Amino acid sequence: MSKSISKSPALTLENIMCCIFDIKPLDVAVYLTLLKNGPSRVSTIAQLLNRDRSTIQRSMQNLIRAGLVRRKQVNLRKGGYFYRYEAVPFSEVRSRILETIEEWRNEVRRWIEAIDRGELERYIEEYIKNKR
């Protein structure tokens, strides 16, 4: 998804989700495809995105780990089972994104305020030492 949500080309939904949830662009595509198509099997998503099933399976694991997808086992009447994957509603994802941004904002504010209280000299020394 390359359409910007602001005037900055770096601020796309894809880039924000990759950064916040530590996932890859393909994982975002898988999430959005699940969101659009509803609960699906890996093979269905693989066909829709024209990717190997194993590639989509790895993406699903990344999305489950990030808390963006849920997996449900479906038992077959004659034995066996398969997994159906469902995207977490975007309203929940949006809330997590906003909470994370707020946490980052507060952390940066505390860090900047610490610099104002005399931490700048120590920061400069550490910065120079690490650049050598």
N, C-alpha and C positions, 0 to 999 in steps of 0.2 A: 504494500500500500504506500504509494509515494505522494499522495496529495497532502500538502502542508495544512496543518491546523493553525498556523500563524504565518507571519511574513518570513520567518526564519526557515530555510530549507532543512535544517537539522531537527526541527520540531515536527516530526510526523508521529502519528500514533504508533507506527511500527518502531521507530527509534526510541520513543518513550517506553514502550512495553519491553523492548530488548534491554534497555538500561535498568528499569525498575525491577523486572522479574528475572534478569540474567538469563535470557533466552535468545534464540537466533531468529533472524527474519523468517525462515521457513516455519518455525514454531508459531510465530504470529499468524502466518498464512493458514496454518492448520487450525489454530484457534478460531480465526474469523470464518473459515469454511464450516467448522462445526457450529458456530453461532448462527450462520445463515441457514444451514441445512438441517439442524437439529441433531439429536443423538444418532451416531453412525458407527459403523465398523471401520476398522483401519483400511480394509480393502476398498471401501467406498470412497474414503478421503483420498487414498492413493490414486484412484481413477480420476477423481475430480481435479487433483493437482498434477496429474501426469507424473507421478513419482513412484519409485519402488516401494513396495509394502514395508520393507525393513526400514527404509528411511522415515516413513510416516510413523512406524512403531517407535523409533527413537525419539521423534518429535513428541509423540504422545507421552512418553516417559518424562521428558523435560517439562511438559505442560502439567502433568500430574504433580511432579516435584515442586513446580512453581505455584501450585494451587489454582490453576486456571482451567483444569479439566478433571472430571470425575469419571471413573471407570466402574461399570456394572457388569457382573457376570450374568449371562442369560443361559439358562439350562435348556437343552433340547429334549423333547419328549422321548425320543428314541435313544437317549444317551448322548453324552458330550455336552459341550458348551461353547460359547463364544463371548467376547467382550464387546460391549457397546460403550462408546465414549460420548460424554456430554460436556459441552462448554459451560463453565460457570457463567451466570448471567453478567452481561457487561456492567450493569449497575453495581454489582459487587466489585468488579475489576476497577471501575472508575473510583469507587470509594477507597480501595487499596492504593491506587495511584496517588490520589489526593492526600491520603494519610502519610504516605512515604515522602512526598514532596514537602509536606509540612514538617516532618521530622528532619529532613535534610536542611530546610530553611532554619529551623531552630538550632541545629547543630552548627551551621555556618555562622549564625548570629552569635552564638556563644564563643566560637573560635575568634571571630573578628573582635568581639568585646574584650577577649583575653589579650589580644594584641594591643588594644588601646591601654591596657593596664600594665604595660611594660614588658610584654612577652616578645616584642618585635626583635630586640637584640638577639635573644636566644634563637629565635626562628631563623634570622639571617645567618647566624653562625652555623646552625645545623644545615641549612640550605647550601651554603658555600662548601661545607665539609663534604656533603653528599655529592656535590657536582664535580669534585676532584677525581 
